[in-house]
Amino acid sequence: MKIVADYKRITQQRGSFRVVIMVLVGLLALAGGIALRSLQPLTLNTVQGQPFNWQSQQWTVVNFFAEWCQPCLREIPELNHVYNDQQFRVLGVSFDELDNEALSGVVSRQHIQFPVVISEAVADLPVSMPIVLPTTYIVSPAGEVTMTIRGEVTQEKLQKAIKQAQSELL
């Protein structure tokens, strides 16, 4: 009987050891996958059919909007101006999960001139979905979010925010 009890105890210990080893191997694989993904340059597809590289030589303004959000609609001309001046890159992200056809309609109706990421690619963004609209993220050329602005933005407010973010990185 003692031999059977010892065998059960040893077997249970080995089983626990195997589980611990399997969990550790799984965690290492997950960490390695996350690290590898963060090393790869992120390229997003836009409604306009152009790729958008997350990292760039320029600072990037990432703006979450919705067509039902009045402050979001008021800031679109400001964002268009920033985009057309080519001072900074601008990327629009729809808060609503619209299919590409519906999102293209919003872009057209609201006269959005800057790139807008397709809804399927929103999950790939290295920024979180905001809880307040509009929300704007300031992203460094290295692809790091340096500032979050909640509420309506203007061209002047964006310029000040980016200057502040640039000075904090020096």
N, C-alpha and C positions, 0 to 999 in steps of 0.2 A: 504494500500500500504506500509506503514511504517513497518508493521509487516512482510510482505513478504520480503522487503529489508533487515530487520534485520535477518530474518531466513536465507537468502542467504549468508549474510556476516558471520554469525556464522557457517553455514555449510561449507563454503569455508575455514574458519579458522581451523575448526576441521579436514577437509580434508588435509590441509597443515600440521597440527600437526601430523596426522597419517602418512603422507609421511615421515616426519622428523624422527618419531619414528621407522618406518620400515627401513629407511636407517641406523639409528644408530644400530638397532638390527642386520642388515646385516653386518655392519662393525665389530661389536663385534664378530659375528660368524666367520667371515673371519680371524680376528686377533687370535681368539682362535684356529682355525684350523691350522694356520701357526705356532703358538707357540707349539701346540701339535705335529705337524710334526717335528719341530726342536728338540723336546725332544726324539723322537723315533730314535733309531740307524738306519742309512742308510746302507742298504746292496744292492750291485749292482751285476748283473749277468755278467759274462765274457764270451767271445767267447770260452774259454777253458772249460766252463761248471762249473766253481767254483764260489762260492759266494765271494764277496769282501766287507768287512766291512769298511765303511768310517773311523770310529774311531778305533784306535789301540794303542798298547803300543809303537809302533815305529812311527817315522816320515815317511811321505809318499811323494813321488815325483809323481805328476800327469802330464803326458806329452801328449800334443795334437800334432798329426802328420798327415801327408798325404803321400801317396805313390808317388805323383807327386812332393813332396817337397824335393829337394836334401839335404839341411841341416838336415831335419828330418831323412832322411835315414842314413846320416853320424853319427848321434848321437845314433842310435839304438844299435850298439855294446857297446857304453859307458853305456847306460841304462841297457843292458843285464849284463854287468859286475857289476854294482851297485846292480842289482837284485840278481845275483848269490852270491855276497859277503854277502848278507843279512844284510848289514849295515842299509839300509832303504828299505821301501816297494816302489814298482814302479807300477803305473797303467797307461796304455796307453789308449788314447782316440782318435779315428779316427775323423778327422775334416770333412771328407766326410760322407754323410748319406748312408752307404753301408748296404745291408742286411747281415745277419749273415754268409751266405755262401761266399759272396764276401769278407767280412772282414776276415774270416778264411783263405781265399786264400792269402790275404795281409800278415797276420801273418806268414803263412807258407813260402811264397816267400821271405820275408824280415828277416826270422829267428828270429822273436821276441819271446823271452823266458819269458818275464814278462806278467802278466795278462793284457788283453785288454777288456774294457767294451763293451758290445753289444750296437749297435746303438740305440735301443729302450730305453736304460737306460740313455743315455746322457742327456736327459731333466731333469732327477732326480738329476744330479750332482749339488752340491752347489757352483759351480764355473761357470763363464760365458764363453760362446764360444769366443775364442780369435779372434782378427782381423788380427793377424800376426802369421805366423808359422815359426819355431816351437815356442810354448809357453809352459812353464813349471811352475806349481804351487807347492810350498812347503807347506805341510799341517802338522800341529802339531798333536801329538797323540790325542788331544781333538777334532780333526776334523776341526780346524780353519785354513784358508789359511793365512799364515804369510808372503809369498813373492811370487812375480810373476817375472819370468825370460823370457824375450823375446829374441829369437835367439837361436843359437845352444849351447848345454851344453856338458860339459865333466864331467867325474867322479870327477875330482879335483874341478871344478866349483860348482858342486852339494854339495860336502863335505863342501866347504867354505860357501856356502849359508845356509846350514842347521846349521852349527856352529854359524853363525851370527844370524839366527832366534832363535836358542836356547838361546843365550846370551841375546837377546832382551826380551825374556819372563821371564828371571830371575829377 
